[in-house]
Amino acid sequence: MKCVEALGRKEFELSDVYAFEDELRVLYPNNNHIKQKIRQQLQVLRNQGYLDFTSRGHYRLRSTY
């Protein structure tokens, strides 16, 4: 969620969140599947009601935090 919030936009694309891959790799050096984890966490955020999938690779925050 911190990466999504750091974007500062209500609507964003998966590629926008992928831009944090290098930063996340430093934070989690043992995780060899950063992009997969990003997609998984976006699904979790969707399931928890924080965001919507609008189309393939496109997302929208339900409200600002």
C-alpha positions as CSV (number, residue, x, y, z in Angstrom):
1,M,0.0,0.0,0.0
2,K,2.9,2.3,0.7
3,C,4.0,2.1,-2.9
4,V,0.5,2.8,-4.2
5,E,0.2,5.8,-1.8
6,A,3.6,7.1,-2.9
7,L,2.3,7.4,-6.5
8,G,0.0,10.1,-5.3
9,R,-2.7,9.3,-7.9
10,K,-6.1,7.8,-7.6
11,E,-5.7,5.9,-10.9
12,F,-2.5,4.0,-11.8
13,E,-1.1,1.2,-13.9
14,L,0.7,-2.0,-12.9
15,S,3.9,-0.6,-14.5
16,D,3.7,2.4,-12.1
17,V,4.0,0.0,-9.2
18,Y,6.6,-2.1,-10.9
19,A,8.8,1.0,-10.8
20,F,9.3,0.3,-7.1
21,E,10.8,-3.2,-7.9
22,D,14.4,-2.1,-7.2
23,E,13.5,-0.4,-3.9
24,L,11.5,-3.5,-2.8
25,R,14.4,-5.8,-3.8
26,V,16.6,-3.9,-1.4
27,L,14.0,-4.2,1.4
28,Y,13.4,-7.9,0.7
29,P,16.7,-9.4,-0.7
30,N,15.5,-13.0,-0.2
31,N,12.4,-12.5,-2.4
32,N,13.3,-13.5,-5.9
33,H,9.7,-12.9,-7.2
34,I,9.1,-9.2,-6.6
35,K,6.8,-8.6,-9.5
36,Q,4.7,-11.6,-8.6
37,K,4.4,-10.4,-5.0
38,I,3.4,-6.9,-6.2
39,R,0.5,-8.5,-8.3
40,Q,-0.5,-10.7,-5.3
41,Q,-0.6,-7.7,-2.9
42,L,-2.7,-5.7,-5.4
43,Q,-5.1,-8.6,-5.4
44,V,-5.1,-8.5,-1.6
45,L,-5.8,-4.7,-1.6
46,R,-8.6,-5.3,-4.0
47,N,-10.1,-8.0,-1.9
48,Q,-9.9,-5.8,1.2
49,G,-11.8,-3.0,-0.7
50,Y,-8.9,-0.5,-1.0
51,L,-8.8,-0.5,-4.8
52,D,-10.6,-1.7,-7.9
53,F,-9.2,-3.4,-11.0
54,T,-10.6,-1.2,-13.8
55,S,-9.0,-3.2,-16.7
56,R,-6.0,-5.3,-17.3
57,G,-3.1,-3.6,-15.6
58,H,-5.2,-0.6,-14.5
59,Y,-6.3,0.2,-11.0
60,R,-8.2,2.8,-9.1
61,L,-8.1,3.6,-5.4
62,R,-11.5,3.6,-3.8
63,S,-10.5,6.5,-1.5
64,T,-7.5,8.5,-0.6
65,Y,-5.5,7.6,2.6
